[in-house]
């Protein structure tokens, strides 16, 4: 892996999108899941100037909650 790429799971901060987690990275492309903006794909060489490492802990994955169907009213 090239020295200008981040490893999977690395915590980064982008100037525009804020804090995120690297999902995949190569010399050509990097995919980051941002806390507030979802998953974004970038050309690695173009985005490296906008990224910096973050020392925060990865956010806990939230599990989806299901609502129970309302039971029909008894007659």
N, CA, C, O and CB atoms as a CASP TS submission, in Angstrom:
PFRMAT TS
TARGET T0000
AUTHOR 0000-0000-0000
METHOD Language model
MODEL 1
PARENT N/A
ATOM      1  N   UNK     1       0.849  -1.182   0.000  1.00  0.00           N
ATOM      2  CA  UNK     1       0.000   0.000   0.000  1.00  0.00           C
ATOM      3  C   UNK     1       0.887   1.236   0.000  1.00  0.00           C
ATOM      4  O   UNK     1       1.889   1.277   0.714  1.00  0.00           O
ATOM      5  CB  UNK     1      -0.962   0.004   1.223  1.00  0.00           C
ATOM      6  N   UNK     2       0.543   2.212  -0.768  1.00  0.00           N
ATOM      7  CA  UNK     2       1.356   3.419  -0.879  1.00  0.00           C
ATOM      8  C   UNK     2       1.295   4.231   0.407  1.00  0.00           C
ATOM      9  O   UNK     2       0.345   4.118   1.181  1.00  0.00           O
ATOM     10  CB  UNK     2       0.894   4.271  -2.064  1.00  0.00           C
ATOM     11  N   UNK     3       2.310   5.043   0.624  1.00  0.00           N
ATOM     12  CA  UNK     3       2.385   5.819   1.863  1.00  0.00           C
ATOM     13  C   UNK     3       1.339   6.924   1.923  1.00  0.00           C
ATOM     14  O   UNK     3       1.080   7.458   3.001  1.00  0.00           O
ATOM     15  CB  UNK     3       3.763   6.419   2.014  1.00  0.00           C
ATOM     16  N   UNK     4       0.729   7.284   0.789  1.00  0.00           N
ATOM     17  CA  UNK     4      -0.253   8.358   0.802  1.00  0.00           C
ATOM     18  C   UNK     4      -1.689   7.851   0.925  1.00  0.00           C
ATOM     19  O   UNK     4      -2.630   8.620   0.727  1.00  0.00           O
ATOM     20  CB  UNK     4      -0.114   9.182  -0.446  1.00  0.00           C
ATOM     21  N   UNK     5      -1.873   6.563   1.249  1.00  0.00           N
ATOM     22  CA  UNK     5      -3.214   6.020   1.445  1.00  0.00           C
ATOM     23  C   UNK     5      -3.422   5.663   2.906  1.00  0.00           C
ATOM     24  O   UNK     5      -2.464   5.444   3.648  1.00  0.00           O
ATOM     25  CB  UNK     5      -3.442   4.787   0.554  1.00  0.00           C
ATOM     26  N   UNK     6      -4.673   5.608   3.308  1.00  0.00           N
ATOM     27  CA  UNK     6      -5.031   5.253   4.681  1.00  0.00           C
ATOM     28  C   UNK     6      -5.500   3.809   4.716  1.00  0.00           C
ATOM     29  O   UNK     6      -6.088   3.315   3.754  1.00  0.00           O
ATOM     30  CB  UNK     6      -6.128   6.199   5.238  1.00  0.00           C
ATOM     31  N   UNK     7      -5.240   3.141   5.819  1.00  0.00           N
ATOM     32  CA  UNK     7      -5.665   1.749   5.939  1.00  0.00           C
ATOM     33  C   UNK     7      -7.154   1.677   6.274  1.00  0.00           C
ATOM     34  O   UNK     7      -7.737   2.637   6.778  1.00  0.00           O
ATOM     35  CB  UNK     7      -4.835   1.019   7.015  1.00  0.00           C
ATOM     36  N   UNK     8      -7.748   0.538   5.990  1.00  0.00           N
ATOM     37  CA  UNK     8      -9.160   0.318   6.279  1.00  0.00           C
ATOM     38  C   UNK     8      -9.396   0.481   7.776  1.00  0.00           C
ATOM     39  O   UNK     8      -8.636  -0.044   8.589  1.00  0.00           O
ATOM     40  CB  UNK     8      -9.615  -1.087   5.797  1.00  0.00           C
ATOM     41  N   UNK     9     -10.451   1.209   8.139  1.00  0.00           N
ATOM     42  CA  UNK     9     -10.785   1.437   9.539  1.00  0.00           C
ATOM     43  C   UNK     9     -10.168   2.691  10.122  1.00  0.00           C
ATOM     44  O   UNK     9     -10.492   3.067  11.249  1.00  0.00           O
ATOM     45  CB  UNK     9     -10.364   0.272  10.345  1.00  0.00           C
ATOM     46  N   UNK    10      -9.277   3.355   9.374  1.00  0.00           N
ATOM     47  CA  UNK    10      -8.643   4.572   9.879  1.00  0.00           C
ATOM     48  C   UNK    10      -9.689   5.676  10.048  1.00  0.00           C
ATOM     49  O   UNK    10     -10.604   5.813   9.236  1.00  0.00           O
ATOM     50  CB  UNK    10      -7.512   5.036   8.926  1.00  0.00           C
ATOM     51  N   UNK    11      -9.536   6.447  11.101  1.00  0.00           N
ATOM     52  CA  UNK    11     -10.428   7.567  11.369  1.00  0.00           C
ATOM     53  C   UNK    11      -9.820   8.817  10.753  1.00  0.00           C
ATOM     54  O   UNK    11      -8.660   9.141  11.009  1.00  0.00           O
ATOM     55  CB  UNK    11     -10.667   7.753  12.903  1.00  0.00           C
ATOM     56  N   UNK    12     -10.605   9.522   9.937  1.00  0.00           N
ATOM     57  CA  UNK    12     -10.107  10.701   9.241  1.00  0.00           C
ATOM     58  C   UNK    12     -11.078  11.863   9.401  1.00  0.00           C
ATOM     59  O   UNK    12     -12.236  11.685   9.780  1.00  0.00           O
ATOM     60  CB  UNK    12      -9.879  10.395   7.754  1.00  0.00           C
ATOM     61  N   UNK    13     -10.578  13.047   9.103  1.00  0.00           N
ATOM     62  CA  UNK    13     -11.418  14.241   9.106  1.00  0.00           C
ATOM     63  C   UNK    13     -11.231  14.948   7.769  1.00  0.00           C
ATOM     64  O   UNK    13     -10.104  15.187   7.337  1.00  0.00           O
ATOM     65  CB  UNK    13     -11.065  15.191  10.307  1.00  0.00           C
ATOM     66  N   UNK    14     -12.339  15.279   7.118  1.00  0.00           N
ATOM     67  CA  UNK    14     -12.335  15.966   5.830  1.00  0.00           C
ATOM     68  C   UNK    14     -12.798  17.399   6.070  1.00  0.00           C
ATOM     69  O   UNK    14     -13.642  17.648   6.931  1.00  0.00           O
ATOM     70  CB  UNK    14     -13.253  15.234   4.781  1.00  0.00           C
ATOM     71  N   UNK    15     -12.248  18.335   5.310  1.00  0.00           N
ATOM     72  CA  UNK    15     -12.584  19.746   5.496  1.00  0.00           C
ATOM     73  C   UNK    15     -14.070  20.022   5.323  1.00  0.00           C
ATOM     74  O   UNK    15     -14.636  20.828   6.062  1.00  0.00           O
ATOM     75  CB  UNK    15     -11.799  20.592   4.527  1.00  0.00           C
ATOM     76  N   UNK    16     -14.709  19.371   4.363  1.00  0.00           N
ATOM     77  CA  UNK    16     -16.121  19.630   4.069  1.00  0.00           C
ATOM     78  C   UNK    16     -17.075  18.655   4.752  1.00  0.00           C
ATOM     79  O   UNK    16     -18.107  19.067   5.281  1.00  0.00           O
ATOM     80  CB  UNK    16     -16.343  19.580   2.586  1.00  0.00           C
ATOM     81  N   UNK    17     -16.734  17.357   4.744  1.00  0.00           N
ATOM     82  CA  UNK    17     -17.663  16.323   5.201  1.00  0.00           C
ATOM     83  C   UNK    17     -17.501  15.928   6.661  1.00  0.00           C
ATOM     84  O   UNK    17     -18.350  15.216   7.197  1.00  0.00           O
ATOM     85  CB  UNK    17     -17.503  15.114   4.359  1.00  0.00           C
ATOM     86  N   UNK    18     -16.443  16.368   7.313  1.00  0.00           N
ATOM     87  CA  UNK    18     -16.261  16.088   8.734  1.00  0.00           C
ATOM     88  C   UNK    18     -15.599  14.747   9.004  1.00  0.00           C
ATOM     89  O   UNK    18     -14.768  14.281   8.225  1.00  0.00           O
ATOM     90  CB  UNK    18     -17.581  16.134   9.429  1.00  0.00           C
ATOM     91  N   UNK    19     -15.983  14.128  10.128  1.00  0.00           N
ATOM     92  CA  UNK    19     -15.358  12.897  10.584  1.00  0.00           C
ATOM     93  C   UNK    19     -15.910  11.676   9.852  1.00  0.00           C
ATOM     94  O   UNK    19     -17.099  11.599   9.542  1.00  0.00           O
ATOM     95  CB  UNK    19     -15.554  12.738  12.079  1.00  0.00           C
ATOM     96  N   UNK    20     -15.007  10.717   9.583  1.00  0.00           N
ATOM     97  CA  UNK    20     -15.422   9.513   8.892  1.00  0.00           C
ATOM     98  C   UNK    20     -14.447   8.371   9.107  1.00  0.00           C
ATOM     99  O   UNK    20     -13.391   8.534   9.720  1.00  0.00           O
ATOM    100  CB  UNK    20     -15.574   9.788   7.424  1.00  0.00           C
ATOM    101  N   UNK    21     -14.827   7.207   8.587  1.00  0.00           N
ATOM    102  CA  UNK    21     -14.043   5.992   8.694  1.00  0.00           C
ATOM    103  C   UNK    21     -13.715   5.491   7.292  1.00  0.00           C
ATOM    104  O   UNK    21     -14.602   5.411   6.442  1.00  0.00           O
ATOM    105  CB  UNK    21     -14.798   4.911   9.510  1.00  0.00           C
ATOM    106  N   UNK    22     -12.458   5.155   7.042  1.00  0.00           N
ATOM    107  CA  UNK    22     -12.037   4.632   5.742  1.00  0.00           C
ATOM    108  C   UNK    22     -12.578   3.213   5.581  1.00  0.00           C
ATOM    109  O   UNK    22     -12.312   2.341   6.408  1.00  0.00           O
ATOM    110  CB  UNK    22     -10.481   4.652   5.603  1.00  0.00           C
ATOM    111  N   UNK    23     -13.336   2.994   4.512  1.00  0.00           N
ATOM    112  CA  UNK    23     -13.867   1.659   4.221  1.00  0.00           C
ATOM    113  C   UNK    23     -12.913   0.880   3.333  1.00  0.00           C
ATOM    114  O   UNK    23     -12.713  -0.318   3.533  1.00  0.00           O
ATOM    115  CB  UNK    23     -15.244   1.759   3.552  1.00  0.00           C
ATOM    116  N   UNK    24     -12.320   1.556   2.347  1.00  0.00           N
ATOM    117  CA  UNK    24     -11.332   0.923   1.476  1.00  0.00           C
ATOM    118  C   UNK    24     -10.437   2.008   0.903  1.00  0.00           C
ATOM    119  O   UNK    24     -10.826   3.170   0.792  1.00  0.00           O
ATOM    120  CB  UNK    24     -12.017   0.101   0.336  1.00  0.00           C
ATOM    121  N   UNK    25      -9.216   1.594   0.539  1.00  0.00           N
ATOM    122  CA  UNK    25      -8.249   2.562   0.035  1.00  0.00           C
ATOM    123  C   UNK    25      -7.258   1.880  -0.896  1.00  0.00           C
ATOM    124  O   UNK    25      -6.787   0.774  -0.629  1.00  0.00           O
ATOM    125  CB  UNK    25      -7.511   3.246   1.196  1.00  0.00           C
ATOM    126  N   UNK    26      -6.952   2.559  -1.988  1.00  0.00           N
ATOM    127  CA  UNK    26      -5.917   2.100  -2.912  1.00  0.00           C
ATOM    128  C   UNK    26      -5.199   3.342  -3.429  1.00  0.00           C
ATOM    129  O   UNK    26      -5.511   4.464  -3.031  1.00  0.00           O
ATOM    130  CB  UNK    26      -6.523   1.242  -4.099  1.00  0.00           C
ATOM    131  N   UNK    27      -4.240   3.130  -4.315  1.00  0.00           N
ATOM    132  CA  UNK    27      -3.521   4.271  -4.878  1.00  0.00           C
ATOM    133  C   UNK    27      -4.440   5.121  -5.753  1.00  0.00           C
ATOM    134  O   UNK    27      -4.199   6.317  -5.917  1.00  0.00           O
ATOM    135  CB  UNK    27      -2.312   3.791  -5.693  1.00  0.00           C
ATOM    136  N   UNK    28      -5.495   4.518  -6.318  1.00  0.00           N
ATOM    137  CA  UNK    28      -6.396   5.245  -7.211  1.00  0.00           C
ATOM    138  C   UNK    28      -7.635   5.808  -6.524  1.00  0.00           C
ATOM    139  O   UNK    28      -8.040   6.936  -6.804  1.00  0.00           O
ATOM    140  CB  UNK    28      -6.821   4.347  -8.318  1.00  0.00           C
ATOM    141  N   UNK    29      -8.240   5.030  -5.626  1.00  0.00           N
ATOM    142  CA  UNK    29      -9.526   5.423  -5.021  1.00  0.00           C
ATOM    143  C   UNK    29      -9.522   5.208  -3.508  1.00  0.00           C
ATOM    144  O   UNK    29      -8.815   4.349  -2.982  1.00  0.00           O
ATOM    145  CB  UNK    29     -10.680   4.628  -5.656  1.00  0.00           C
ATOM    146  N   UNK    30     -10.337   6.019  -2.825  1.00  0.00           N
ATOM    147  CA  UNK    30     -10.545   5.842  -1.389  1.00  0.00           C
ATOM    148  C   UNK    30     -12.034   6.012  -1.112  1.00  0.00           C
ATOM    149  O   UNK    30     -12.659   6.933  -1.639  1.00  0.00           O
ATOM    150  CB  UNK    30      -9.687   6.862  -0.548  1.00  0.00           C
ATOM    151  N   UNK    31     -12.604   5.139  -0.297  1.00  0.00           N
ATOM    152  CA  UNK    31     -14.012   5.196   0.078  1.00  0.00           C
ATOM    153  C   UNK    31     -14.093   5.445   1.575  1.00  0.00           C
ATOM    154  O   UNK    31     -13.481   4.735   2.372  1.00  0.00           O
ATOM    155  CB  UNK    31     -14.762   3.882  -0.315  1.00  0.00           C
ATOM    156  N   UNK    32     -14.861   6.469   1.944  1.00  0.00           N
ATOM    157  CA  UNK    32     -14.978   6.874   3.347  1.00  0.00           C
ATOM    158  C   UNK    32     -16.450   6.961   3.718  1.00  0.00           C
ATOM    159  O   UNK    32     -17.260   7.498   2.961  1.00  0.00           O
ATOM    160  CB  UNK    32     -14.264   8.236   3.602  1.00  0.00           C
ATOM    161  N   UNK    33     -16.790   6.433   4.883  1.00  0.00           N
ATOM    162  CA  UNK    33     -18.149   6.550   5.408  1.00  0.00           C
ATOM    163  C   UNK    33     -18.130   7.671   6.445  1.00  0.00           C
ATOM    164  O   UNK    33     -17.554   7.523   7.523  1.00  0.00           O
ATOM    165  CB  UNK    33     -18.660   5.185   6.034  1.00  0.00           C
ATOM    166  N   UNK    34     -18.765   8.793   6.105  1.00  0.00           N
ATOM    167  CA  UNK    34     -18.802   9.942   6.997  1.00  0.00           C
ATOM    168  C   UNK    34     -19.987   9.843   7.942  1.00  0.00           C
ATOM    169  O   UNK    34     -21.045   9.326   7.583  1.00  0.00           O
ATOM    170  CB  UNK    34     -18.866  11.244   6.198  1.00  0.00           C
ATOM    171  N   UNK    35     -19.795  10.345   9.153  1.00  0.00           N
ATOM    172  CA  UNK    35     -20.831  10.273  10.177  1.00  0.00           C
ATOM    173  C   UNK    35     -22.121  10.964   9.740  1.00  0.00           C
ATOM    174  O   UNK    35     -23.213  10.432   9.941  1.00  0.00           O
ATOM    175  CB  UNK    35     -20.328  10.892  11.465  1.00  0.00           C
ATOM    176  N   UNK    36     -21.994  12.143   9.144  1.00  0.00           N
ATOM    177  CA  UNK    36     -23.174  12.936   8.809  1.00  0.00           C
ATOM    178  C   UNK    36     -23.508  12.989   7.322  1.00  0.00           C
ATOM    179  O   UNK    36     -24.543  13.538   6.946  1.00  0.00           O
ATOM    180  CB  UNK    36     -22.988  14.315   9.304  1.00  0.00           C
ATOM    181  N   UNK    37     -22.649  12.426   6.469  1.00  0.00           N
ATOM    182  CA  UNK    37     -22.869  12.551   5.027  1.00  0.00           C
ATOM    183  C   UNK    37     -22.860  11.223   4.285  1.00  0.00           C
ATOM    184  O   UNK    37     -22.921  11.208   3.056  1.00  0.00           O
ATOM    185  CB  UNK    37     -21.829  13.442   4.440  1.00  0.00           C
ATOM    186  N   UNK    38     -22.786  10.118   4.999  1.00  0.00           N
ATOM    187  CA  UNK    38     -22.829   8.814   4.352  1.00  0.00           C
ATOM    188  C   UNK    38     -21.531   8.444   3.662  1.00  0.00           C
ATOM    189  O   UNK    38     -20.472   8.993   3.966  1.00  0.00           O
ATOM    190  CB  UNK    38     -23.940   8.781   3.362  1.00  0.00           C
ATOM    191  N   UNK    39     -21.623   7.511   2.735  1.00  0.00           N
ATOM    192  CA  UNK    39     -20.456   6.956   2.057  1.00  0.00           C
ATOM    193  C   UNK    39     -20.097   7.797   0.834  1.00  0.00           C
ATOM    194  O   UNK    39     -20.957   8.127   0.017  1.00  0.00           O
ATOM    195  CB  UNK    39     -20.715   5.497   1.645  1.00  0.00           C
ATOM    196  N   UNK    40     -18.813   8.137   0.724  1.00  0.00           N
ATOM    197  CA  UNK    40     -18.318   8.935  -0.403  1.00  0.00           C
ATOM    198  C   UNK    40     -17.089   8.255  -0.991  1.00  0.00           C
ATOM    199  O   UNK    40     -16.286   7.665  -0.268  1.00  0.00           O
ATOM    200  CB  UNK    40     -17.981  10.394   0.042  1.00  0.00           C
ATOM    201  N   UNK    41     -16.952   8.344  -2.314  1.00  0.00           N
ATOM    202  CA  UNK    41     -15.780   7.797  -3.007  1.00  0.00           C
ATOM    203  C   UNK    41     -15.004   8.949  -3.616  1.00  0.00           C
ATOM    204  O   UNK    41     -15.591   9.867  -4.189  1.00  0.00           O
ATOM    205  CB  UNK    41     -16.193   6.760  -4.105  1.00  0.00           C
ATOM    206  N   UNK    42     -13.676   8.902  -3.493  1.00  0.00           N
ATOM    207  CA  UNK    42     -12.811   9.964  -3.982  1.00  0.00           C
ATOM    208  C   UNK    42     -11.663   9.393  -4.785  1.00  0.00           C
ATOM    209  O   UNK    42     -11.297   8.229  -4.626  1.00  0.00           O
ATOM    210  CB  UNK    42     -12.279  10.798  -2.826  1.00  0.00           C
ATOM    211  N   UNK    43     -11.093  10.230  -5.660  1.00  0.00           N
ATOM    212  CA  UNK    43      -9.815   9.922  -6.292  1.00  0.00           C
ATOM    213  C   UNK    43      -8.763  10.242  -5.236  1.00  0.00           C
ATOM    214  O   UNK    43      -8.683  11.373  -4.758  1.00  0.00           O
ATOM    215  CB  UNK    43      -9.586  10.747  -7.649  1.00  0.00           C
ATOM    216  N   UNK    44      -7.961   9.250  -4.873  1.00  0.00           N
ATOM    217  CA  UNK    44      -7.035   9.368  -3.745  1.00  0.00           C
ATOM    218  C   UNK    44      -6.121  10.582  -3.859  1.00  0.00           C
ATOM    219  O   UNK    44      -5.974  11.336  -2.897  1.00  0.00           O
ATOM    220  CB  UNK    44      -6.198   8.116  -3.634  1.00  0.00           C
ATOM    221  N   UNK    45      -5.510  10.779  -5.015  1.00  0.00           N
ATOM    222  CA  UNK    45      -4.548  11.879  -5.146  1.00  0.00           C
ATOM    223  C   UNK    45      -5.205  13.245  -4.988  1.00  0.00           C
ATOM    224  O   UNK    45      -4.549  14.194  -4.557  1.00  0.00           O
ATOM    225  CB  UNK    45      -3.851  11.803  -6.492  1.00  0.00           C
ATOM    226  N   UNK    46      -6.479  13.363  -5.328  1.00  0.00           N
ATOM    227  CA  UNK    46      -7.162  14.652  -5.229  1.00  0.00           C
ATOM    228  C   UNK    46      -7.651  14.956  -3.819  1.00  0.00           C
ATOM    229  O   UNK    46      -7.746  16.127  -3.450  1.00  0.00           O
ATOM    230  CB  UNK    46      -8.327  14.688  -6.181  1.00  0.00           C
ATOM    231  N   UNK    47      -7.965  13.941  -3.023  1.00  0.00           N
ATOM    232  CA  UNK    47      -8.557  14.169  -1.709  1.00  0.00           C
ATOM    233  C   UNK    47      -7.520  14.208  -0.580  1.00  0.00           C
ATOM    234  O   UNK    47      -7.824  14.684   0.513  1.00  0.00           O
ATOM    235  CB  UNK    47      -9.574  13.093  -1.422  1.00  0.00           C
ATOM    236  N   UNK    48      -6.313  13.720  -0.826  1.00  0.00           N
ATOM    237  CA  UNK    48      -5.329  13.618   0.253  1.00  0.00           C
ATOM    238  C   UNK    48      -5.040  14.969   0.922  1.00  0.00           C
ATOM    239  O   UNK    48      -4.761  15.003   2.121  1.00  0.00           O
ATOM    240  CB  UNK    48      -4.038  13.032  -0.286  1.00  0.00           C
ATOM    241  N   UNK    49      -5.098  16.058   0.193  1.00  0.00           N
ATOM    242  CA  UNK    49      -4.875  17.377   0.782  1.00  0.00           C
ATOM    243  C   UNK    49      -5.999  17.815   1.698  1.00  0.00           C
ATOM    244  O   UNK    49      -5.804  18.702   2.529  1.00  0.00           O
ATOM    245  CB  UNK    49      -4.695  18.393  -0.299  1.00  0.00           C
ATOM    246  N   UNK    50      -7.167  17.216   1.565  1.00  0.00           N
ATOM    247  CA  UNK    50      -8.326  17.579   2.376  1.00  0.00           C
ATOM    248  C   UNK    50      -8.516  16.675   3.587  1.00  0.00           C
ATOM    249  O   UNK    50      -9.381  16.939   4.422  1.00  0.00           O
ATOM    250  CB  UNK    50      -9.563  17.546   1.531  1.00  0.00           C
ATOM    251  N   UNK    51      -7.719  15.609   3.695  1.00  0.00           N
ATOM    252  CA  UNK    51      -7.877  14.645   4.783  1.00  0.00           C
ATOM    253  C   UNK    51      -6.780  14.798   5.826  1.00  0.00           C
ATOM    254  O   UNK    51      -5.637  15.123   5.506  1.00  0.00           O
ATOM    255  CB  UNK    51      -7.877  13.222   4.234  1.00  0.00           C
ATOM    256  N   UNK    52      -7.147  14.560   7.071  1.00  0.00           N
ATOM    257  CA  UNK    52      -6.144  14.437   8.123  1.00  0.00           C
ATOM    258  C   UNK    52      -6.590  13.334   9.064  1.00  0.00           C
ATOM    259  O   UNK    52      -7.783  13.080   9.225  1.00  0.00           O
ATOM    260  CB  UNK    52      -5.942  15.785   8.888  1.00  0.00           C
ATOM    261  N   UNK    53      -5.607  12.677   9.688  1.00  0.00           N
ATOM    262  CA  UNK    53      -5.922  11.590  10.623  1.00  0.00           C
ATOM    263  C   UNK    53      -6.633  12.152  11.839  1.00  0.00           C
ATOM    264  O   UNK    53      -6.360  13.269  12.277  1.00  0.00           O
ATOM    265  CB  UNK    53      -4.640  10.833  11.049  1.00  0.00           C
ATOM    266  N   UNK    54      -7.542  11.366  12.373  1.00  0.00           N
ATOM    267  CA  UNK    54      -8.261  11.725  13.590  1.00  0.00           C
ATOM    268  C   UNK    54      -7.944  10.674  14.649  1.00  0.00           C
ATOM    269  O   UNK    54      -7.832   9.490  14.333  1.00  0.00           O
ATOM    270  CB  UNK    54      -9.808  11.828  13.334  1.00  0.00           C
ATOM    271  N   UNK    55      -7.800  11.096  15.894  1.00  0.00           N
ATOM    272  CA  UNK    55      -7.475  10.150  16.963  1.00  0.00           C
ATOM    273  C   UNK    55      -8.710   9.691  17.730  1.00  0.00           C
ATOM    274  O   UNK    55      -8.588   9.114  18.811  1.00  0.00           O
ATOM    275  CB  UNK    55      -6.485  10.774  17.922  1.00  0.00           C
ATOM    276  N   UNK    56      -9.880   9.937  17.190  1.00  0.00           N
ATOM    277  CA  UNK    56     -11.112   9.510  17.871  1.00  0.00           C
ATOM    278  C   UNK    56     -11.334   8.019  17.715  1.00  0.00           C
ATOM    279  O   UNK    56     -10.757   7.384  16.832  1.00  0.00           O
ATOM    280  CB  UNK    56     -12.322  10.273  17.326  1.00  0.00           C
ATOM    281  N   UNK    57     -12.161   7.471  18.566  1.00  0.00           N
ATOM    282  CA  UNK    57     -12.534   6.062  18.476  1.00  0.00           C
ATOM    283  C   UNK    57     -13.609   5.915  17.403  1.00  0.00           C
ATOM    284  O   UNK    57     -14.429   6.817  17.227  1.00  0.00           O
ATOM    285  CB  UNK    57     -13.038   5.518  19.857  1.00  0.00           C
ATOM    286  N   UNK    58     -13.618   4.789  16.682  1.00  0.00           N
ATOM    287  CA  UNK    58     -14.668   4.584  15.670  1.00  0.00           C
ATOM    288  C   UNK    58     -16.044   4.594  16.324  1.00  0.00           C
ATOM    289  O   UNK    58     -16.210   4.072  17.426  1.00  0.00           O
ATOM    290  CB  UNK    58     -14.447   3.250  14.912  1.00  0.00           C
ATOM    291  N   UNK    59     -17.028   5.181  15.657  1.00  0.00           N
ATOM    292  CA  UNK    59     -18.375   5.209  16.238  1.00  0.00           C
ATOM    293  C   UNK    59     -18.969   3.809  16.263  1.00  0.00           C
ATOM    294  O   UNK    59     -18.692   2.986  15.391  1.00  0.00           O
ATOM    295  CB  UNK    59     -19.294   6.163  15.446  1.00  0.00           C
ATOM    296  N   UNK    60     -19.786   3.554  17.271  1.00  0.00           N
ATOM    297  CA  UNK    60     -20.458   2.252  17.376  1.00  0.00           C
ATOM    298  C   UNK    60     -21.516   2.171  16.285  1.00  0.00           C
ATOM    299  O   UNK    60     -22.245   3.133  16.043  1.00  0.00           O
ATOM    300  CB  UNK    60     -21.101   2.048  18.797  1.00  0.00           C
ATOM    301  N   UNK    61     -21.593   1.029  15.634  1.00  0.00           N
ATOM    302  CA  UNK    61     -22.602   0.846  14.595  1.00  0.00           C
ATOM    303  C   UNK    61     -23.970   0.775  15.251  1.00  0.00           C
ATOM    304  O   UNK    61     -24.165   0.065  16.237  1.00  0.00           O
ATOM    305  CB  UNK    61     -22.322  -0.433  13.755  1.00  0.00           C
ATOM    306  N   UNK    62     -24.897   1.508  14.699  1.00  0.00           N
ATOM    307  CA  UNK    62     -26.258   1.505  15.231  1.00  0.00           C
ATOM    308  C   UNK    62     -27.054   0.417  14.536  1.00  0.00           C
ATOM    309  O   UNK    62     -27.002   0.271  13.314  1.00  0.00           O
ATOM    310  CB  UNK    62     -26.939   2.890  15.048  1.00  0.00           C
ATOM    311  N   UNK    63     -27.784  -0.337  15.325  1.00  0.00           N
ATOM    312  CA  UNK    63     -28.653  -1.360  14.750  1.00  0.00           C
ATOM    313  C   UNK    63     -29.994  -0.717  14.450  1.00  0.00           C
ATOM    314  O   UNK    63     -30.472   0.132  15.202  1.00  0.00           O
ATOM    315  CB  UNK    63     -28.816  -2.586  15.710  1.00  0.00           C
ATOM    316  N   UNK    64     -30.588  -1.126  13.355  1.00  0.00           N
ATOM    317  CA  UNK    64     -31.903  -0.607  12.984  1.00  0.00           C
ATOM    318  C   UNK    64     -32.956  -1.098  13.965  1.00  0.00           C
ATOM    319  O   UNK    64     -32.893  -2.230  14.445  1.00  0.00           O
ATOM    320  CB  UNK    64     -32.271  -1.026  11.549  1.00  0.00           C
ATOM    321  N   UNK    65     -33.898  -0.263  14.249  1.00  0.00           N
ATOM    322  CA  UNK    65     -34.979  -0.668  15.143  1.00  0.00           C
ATOM    323  C   UNK    65     -36.235  -0.876  14.317  1.00  0.00           C
ATOM    324  O   UNK    65     -36.517  -0.131  13.378  1.00  0.00           O
ATOM    325  CB  UNK    65     -35.217   0.389  16.262  1.00  0.00           C
ATOM    326  N   UNK    66     -36.956  -1.874  14.676  1.00  0.00           N
ATOM    327  CA  UNK    66     -38.202  -2.161  13.977  1.00  0.00           C
ATOM    328  C   UNK    66     -39.363  -1.790  14.881  1.00  0.00           C
ATOM    329  O   UNK    66     -39.344  -2.027  16.089  1.00  0.00           O
ATOM    330  CB  UNK    66     -38.281  -3.653  13.555  1.00  0.00           C
ATOM    331  N   UNK    67     -40.338  -1.223  14.282  1.00  0.00           N
ATOM    332  CA  UNK    67     -41.549  -0.910  15.041  1.00  0.00           C
ATOM    333  C   UNK    67     -42.493  -2.105  14.946  1.00  0.00           C
ATOM    334  O   UNK    67     -42.664  -2.703  13.884  1.00  0.00           O
ATOM    335  CB  UNK    67     -42.239   0.398  14.509  1.00  0.00           C
ATOM    336  N   UNK    68     -43.077  -2.421  16.041  1.00  0.00           N
ATOM    337  CA  UNK    68     -44.049  -3.511  16.028  1.00  0.00           C
ATOM    338  C   UNK    68     -45.328  -3.001  15.380  1.00  0.00           C
ATOM    339  O   UNK    68     -45.730  -1.849  15.546  1.00  0.00           O
ATOM    340  CB  UNK    68     -44.324  -4.048  17.473  1.00  0.00           C
ATOM    341  N   UNK    69     -45.945  -3.906  14.639  1.00  0.00           N
ATOM    342  CA  UNK    69     -47.217  -3.539  14.012  1.00  0.00           C
ATOM    343  C   UNK    69     -48.264  -3.415  15.117  1.00  0.00           C
ATOM    344  O   UNK    69     -48.299  -4.206  16.059  1.00  0.00           O
ATOM    345  CB  UNK    69     -47.655  -4.599  12.927  1.00  0.00           C
ATOM    346  N   UNK    70     -49.091  -2.428  14.976  1.00  0.00           N
ATOM    347  CA  UNK    70     -50.154  -2.232  15.958  1.00  0.00           C
ATOM    348  C   UNK    70     -51.184  -3.358  15.807  1.00  0.00           C
ATOM    349  O   UNK    70     -51.625  -3.672  14.702  1.00  0.00           O
ATOM    350  CB  UNK    70     -50.828  -0.830  15.783  1.00  0.00           C
ATOM    351  N   UNK    71     -51.549  -3.948  16.932  1.00  0.00           N
ATOM    352  CA  UNK    71     -52.533  -5.014  16.899  1.00  0.00           C
ATOM    353  C   UNK    71     -53.908  -4.412  16.595  1.00  0.00           C
ATOM    354  O   UNK    71     -54.237  -3.336  17.096  1.00  0.00           O
ATOM    355  CB  UNK    71     -52.550  -5.797  18.245  1.00  0.00           C
ATOM    356  N   UNK    72     -54.710  -5.097  15.779  1.00  0.00           N
ATOM    357  CA  UNK    72     -56.055  -4.551  15.492  1.00  0.00           C
ATOM    358  C   UNK    72     -56.883  -4.476  16.779  1.00  0.00           C
ATOM    359  O   UNK    72     -56.793  -5.341  17.650  1.00  0.00           O
ATOM    360  CB  UNK    72     -56.793  -5.428  14.428  1.00  0.00           C
ATOM    361  N   UNK    73     -57.657  -3.456  16.866  1.00  0.00           N
ATOM    362  CA  UNK    73     -58.492  -3.243  18.057  1.00  0.00           C
ATOM    363  C   UNK    73     -59.542  -4.338  18.171  1.00  0.00           C
ATOM    364  O   UNK    73     -60.182  -4.712  17.188  1.00  0.00           O
ATOM    365  CB  UNK    73     -59.172  -1.856  18.009  1.00  0.00           C
ATOM    366  N   UNK    74     -59.705  -4.840  19.383  1.00  0.00           N
ATOM    367  CA  UNK    74     -60.692  -5.893  19.629  1.00  0.00           C
ATOM    368  C   UNK    74     -62.092  -5.274  19.596  1.00  0.00           C
ATOM    369  O   UNK    74     -62.310  -4.162  20.078  1.00  0.00           O
ATOM    370  CB  UNK    74     -60.427  -6.606  21.001  1.00  0.00           C
ATOM    371  N   UNK    75     -63.034  -6.024  19.015  1.00  0.00           N
ATOM    372  CA  UNK    75     -64.417  -5.519  18.889  1.00  0.00           C
ATOM    373  C   UNK    75     -65.255  -6.020  20.015  1.00  0.00           C
ATOM    374  O   UNK    75     -66.444  -5.706  20.087  1.00  0.00           O
ATOM    375  CB  UNK    75     -65.044  -5.930  17.557  1.00  0.00           C
TER
END
